[in-house]
Amino acid sequence: MYRISEDCVACGTCLQVCPVKAIKEGEPYVITPKCTDCGKCAEVCPVEAIAPATPDSH
């Protein structure tokens, strides 16, 4: 699963490309368990705020 960091600027680009609509609006945006790990959101994020989650990330 991917996570969105505090660097998120809430531009909405990731919302538009997520094929399963796994991203919720918020401050920052949140990736829900519906995520299929396709990585499309990370590819389009203009501020590189989206990355694969690590065991120590919340």
Protein Blocks (a to p, Z undefined) as FASTA:
>chain_A
ZZddfklgolommmmmmmnlpaccdddddddfklgolommmmmmmnlpaccddfkbZZ
